[in-house]
Amino acid sequence: MRVIAGIHKGKHLRSEPGLRVRPTSDRLRETLFNILAPRIGDRTFLDLCAGSGAVGIEALSRGAAQATFVEHSRRALVALVENLARCGIGEEAEVVQRDVVSAVKQFIQVGRRFDLIFCDPPYASPLYDPLFELLGTQPLLDEDGWFIVEHHARHAVVETIGDLRRFRAVRQGESTLSFFSRW
């Protein structure tokens, strides 16, 4: 795994070893950031189920002002912190070691807002429904923000989540990126 473009281009990233982990592929990240290119500069980015941090690091590399990484696994967190250090990323990154649902609830409670929210739970995870419920009914996403979820292509996601509507889906292999915005 490597950073694809931007100021950290070419830096190699480490991920947690084992079969439990499915990092977002370089190809899918490239597709994601080709779509986000006009929106990424000086924006805030929330990387939920961050794993190695590859997606949030890519956002920072391409000009995001700040990235918050939420990861519960200690082993994945070690790789994430190492990757941030390897890229020389400091104050523009915030790492939260917590389960995703409670982290999102805390962000909502303190009034945090993000321009872009990316979520990539394990494909068989029960996290999709509670996260969709929170993100669709609570003010975590800025008015003109986007929520992007990576999911298995065979796992259909809803078209609307509260006041969020899916406006685009991009499939690559077994993965799909679904893009949501306010309507």
C-alpha positions, 0 to 999 in steps of 0.5 A: 500500500502506498500514498497515490498522489499529493505531497506524500506521494509514493510513501509506503504504508503499513497495515495490520497483518491478517485476514481480518483486515481489508484495506481499501485498494490503491485502485479504489482509493485512486477512484475515490480521490479522482471523484473528490479532487475538486472538493478535498482542498482545505476541507475536514475529513473524517475517516471512520474504521480507519484501519491503517489510515490510508484513506485519511492520509491520502486526503491530507496528502491531496490538500485536506486541512484536517483529518480525524481517524477513528479506529478501535483496534489497538493493532490497527492503531499501531500501524496508523500512528506509524503511517502518520509518522512515516509521512511526517503528518502531525497537528493536521491529524487527530487519532481517536481510539474508540468504537465508531458508533460511540465516537460518532455520538461524541462528535455529535454531542460536542457539535463537531462537523465534517466536510467529508466522511468516509466509512469502511467497516468490515463488509460483514459488520453490523455497524452499517445500520447504526452508523447510517441511522446516526449520520442520516438523522444527526448533524455531523456532516456539513450542509454541502458535505458528502458521506461516502461508504465502502461496501461489498458490491452484493450488499445493497445499501439504502438510497436515503438515510434520513436527509441524506440521499445516495447520488452516486455509486461506483463499483470496482470488483467486489467493492462499491463506493456509495456517495451521499449528500443532503437533499 
